[in-house]
Amino acid sequence: MYLIGAVEVVGGIGLIIQRFSAAAGAALALMMIGAIGTHVIHSEWGMLVAASLIFLMSAVRAYLGWEDVRTLITQLTKPKASL
């Protein structure tokens, strides 16, 4: 439970930082799929609505910033020049 909360906080901070915003949105959207499934299994309909809205907003942010995610991945995987 604490791990999920920590991941959500880090994801929220990632949404604020422009460079990581789209990647954080994608990560949060993936995490919310698990939350949606949990709320359906336990018949928590009110929380299901909240989790679904968070999923939709995170997924939209990830979709709109997909080029940012690709650029970030390219920069992180580019070999560094040696001196």
C-alpha positions as CSV (number, residue, x, y, z in Angstrom):
1,M,0.0,0.0,0.0
2,Y,2.8,2.4,0.9
3,L,4.7,1.5,-2.3
4,I,1.6,2.4,-4.5
5,G,1.3,5.7,-2.6
6,A,4.9,6.5,-3.1
7,V,4.7,5.7,-6.9
8,E,1.6,7.9,-7.2
9,V,3.5,10.8,-5.5
10,V,6.5,10.4,-7.7
11,G,4.2,10.3,-10.8
12,G,2.4,13.4,-9.6
13,I,5.8,15.2,-9.3
14,G,6.7,13.9,-12.7
15,L,3.6,15.5,-14.2
16,I,4.8,18.9,-13.0
17,I,8.2,18.6,-14.6
18,Q,7.8,19.3,-18.3
19,R,10.5,16.9,-19.5
20,F,8.9,13.9,-17.7
21,S,5.3,14.9,-17.9
22,A,4.2,12.6,-20.7
23,A,6.2,9.6,-19.4
24,A,4.7,10.1,-15.9
25,G,1.2,10.3,-17.5
26,A,1.8,6.9,-19.2
27,A,3.1,5.3,-16.0
28,L,0.2,6.6,-14.0
29,A,-2.3,5.4,-16.7
30,L,-0.8,1.9,-16.5
31,M,-1.0,1.9,-12.7
32,M,-4.6,3.1,-12.8
33,I,-5.6,0.0,-14.9
34,G,-4.8,-2.1,-11.8
35,A,-6.8,0.3,-9.6
36,I,-9.8,0.1,-11.9
37,G,-9.6,-3.7,-11.9
38,T,-9.4,-3.7,-8.1
39,H,-12.4,-1.4,-7.7
40,V,-14.5,-3.6,-10.1
41,I,-13.6,-6.8,-8.2
42,H,-14.6,-5.2,-4.9
43,S,-17.6,-3.4,-6.2
44,E,-16.3,0.0,-5.1
45,W,-18.3,2.0,-7.7
46,G,-17.5,5.5,-6.4
47,M,-13.8,4.9,-6.4
48,L,-14.1,3.2,-9.8
49,V,-15.4,6.5,-11.2
50,A,-12.5,8.4,-9.6
51,A,-9.9,5.9,-10.8
52,S,-11.4,5.9,-14.3
53,L,-11.2,9.7,-14.5
54,I,-7.6,9.7,-13.4
55,F,-6.8,7.0,-15.9
56,L,-8.4,9.0,-18.8
57,M,-6.6,12.2,-17.9
58,S,-3.2,10.4,-17.5
59,A,-3.7,8.5,-20.8
60,V,-4.6,11.7,-22.6
61,R,-1.5,13.4,-21.3
62,A,0.7,10.5,-22.3
63,Y,-0.9,10.5,-25.8
64,L,-0.5,14.2,-26.4
65,G,3.1,14.0,-25.3
66,W,4.2,10.8,-27.1
67,E,6.8,12.6,-29.1
68,D,8.3,13.9,-25.8
69,V,8.5,10.3,-24.6
70,R,10.2,9.2,-27.7
71,T,12.8,12.0,-27.5
72,L,13.5,11.2,-23.9
73,I,14.1,7.5,-24.6
74,T,16.4,8.4,-27.5
75,Q,18.4,10.8,-25.3
76,L,18.7,8.2,-22.5
77,T,19.8,5.4,-24.8
78,K,22.2,7.4,-27.0
79,P,25.8,6.3,-26.5
80,K,27.9,8.9,-24.8
81,A,31.1,10.1,-26.6
82,S,34.2,9.2,-24.8
83,L,37.0,11.8,-24.2
